[in-house]
C-alpha cells in the first residue's frame, strides 16, 4: 500500500471515529476514543474493562435490574468488554458493550471482571 493511501486511510478512520462519537452511533461511540498508530497506519478502538461469564447462562439486560428487557444471552466462558470505570452499579450490575455499539448491563453474580 502506498504512503499516500495509508495516510488517507488513517485520516478516514479518525474522521469516522469522530463522527460516530458525535452522533452516538456504532462501536466507536460506545467504546474508548480511538488510538492512531501513524507508523503502522492503523486506527484501533479499545475497551477499558474485560469480563467473562462464570454462570452457565446469563442475560444481558437493557438496564441494571431484572425488570429490564433481555437484549442478549451469554454463556459460560463468553467474554465481554465495557467502559471505564470498571466498577459495578450500586445494585450489582456491570456496564458492558454490545456488538452493535450499544451499552447494556450484566449481573455481577454471573460475570467476573478480568481486567
C-alpha positions in Angstrom: 0.0 0.0 0.0 1.4 3.4 -0.9 2.4 6.1 1.6 -0.4 8.4 0.5 -3.1 5.7 0.6 -2.1 4.8 4.2 -2.2 8.4 5.3 -5.7 8.8 3.6 -7.0 5.7 5.4 -5.7 6.9 8.8 -7.4 10.2 8.3 -10.6 8.5 7.2 -10.6 6.2 10.2 -10.1 9.2 12.6 -12.8 11.1 10.9 -15.3 8.2 11.0 -14.5 7.6 14.7 -15.1 11.3 15.4 -18.4 11.3 13.5 -19.6 8.1 15.3 -18.7 9.7 18.7 -20.5 12.9 17.9 -23.6 11.1 16.6 -23.6 8.4 19.2 -23.6 5.7 16.6 -21.6 2.5 16.2 -18.9 0.7 18.2 -16.6 3.8 18.3 -19.3 5.7 20.2 -19.7 3.1 22.8 -16.0 2.4 23.4 -13.0 4.4 24.3 -11.5 7.0 22.0 -9.6 5.7 19.0 -5.8 5.3 19.1 -4.0 6.1 15.9 -0.7 4.3 15.2 0.7 6.6 12.5 3.7 4.4 11.9 1.6 1.4 11.0 -1.3 3.4 9.6 -3.8 1.7 11.9 -6.7 3.0 13.9 -7.9 0.9 16.8 -10.7 1.3 19.3 -10.1 -0.3 22.7 -12.3 -1.1 25.7 -11.3 -0.3 29.2 -12.8 -3.3 31.1 -12.9 -7.0 30.4 -15.3 -9.6 31.7 -16.0 -13.3 31.5 -19.3 -15.1 32.1 -18.9 -17.5 35.1 -22.6 -18.7 35.2 -23.9 -21.4 32.9 -26.1 -18.8 31.2 -26.8 -15.2 31.9 -29.0 -12.5 30.4 -27.6 -9.1 29.3 -30.3 -6.5 30.0 -31.2 -3.0 28.8 -30.9 -1.7 32.4 -29.4 -2.5 35.8 -32.1 -4.9 37.1 -34.1 -8.0 36.2 -37.1 -5.8 35.4 -35.3 -4.6 32.3 -35.7 -6.4 29.0 -33.2 -9.1 27.9 -31.1 -7.9 24.9 -28.6 -10.8 24.7 -28.0 -14.2 26.2 -24.4 -15.2 27.1 -22.9 -18.5 28.2 -20.1 -19.7 30.5 -16.8 -18.6 29.1 -18.1 -15.8 26.9 -16.1 -12.7 27.1 -17.3 -9.1 27.0 -15.9 -5.6 27.3 -17.2 -2.4 28.9 -16.4 1.2 29.5 -14.3 2.6 32.4 -14.5 2.9 35.3 -14.7 -0.9 35.9 -17.0 -0.6 38.9 -20.4 -2.2 39.2 -23.5 -0.1 39.7 -24.7 0.2 43.3 -27.2 -2.7 42.8 -24.7 -5.1 41.3 -24.6 -4.7 37.5 -21.6 -4.3 35.2 -21.9 -1.9 32.3 -21.0 -3.8 29.1 -20.7 -3.1 25.4 -23.0 -4.8 22.8 -21.5 -5.8 19.5 -23.9 -3.3 17.8 -22.2 -0.5 19.7 -24.8 0.0 22.4 -24.4 -0.4 26.1 -26.2 -2.9 28.4 -25.9 -4.5 31.8 -24.6 -7.8 33.1 -25.1 -9.1 36.7 -22.1 -9.2 38.9 -23.3 -12.6 40.2 -22.9 -14.1 36.7 -20.0 -12.1 35.3 -16.5 -11.7 36.6 -14.2 -8.7 36.0 -10.9 -9.9 34.5 -9.0 -6.7 34.0 
